[in-house]
Amino acid sequence: MNTGRYRDFEVGDVPPAAVAVLGVCVLALVCGILWYLSRLDHTGLRDAGARARAERREESRRRQDALRTRREALQRRAERRRGNGRP
């Protein structure tokens, strides 16, 4: 049914070659979007200040871990010495 300059579009009237080309284009678009999203670095910090704070935080965590390890070793050593001094 034609009304003015518009006409009805029937999906069944589309040639198979056009459907194949459209399908390949849509598939390529979806693959391109997925590839782009997989290449994004979601963990990267863009702000230089934020990057510096993250580095300082990481260094502080390392120092705290080292201090904790040393403190635990000293406590174990002191516990052994107390254990050996008892009758």
Summary of the structure (lengths in Angstrom):
residues: 87
radius of gyration: 33.9
end to end distance: 107.8
largest distance: 109.8
contacts: 135
relative contact order: 0.04
helix: 75%
strand: 5%
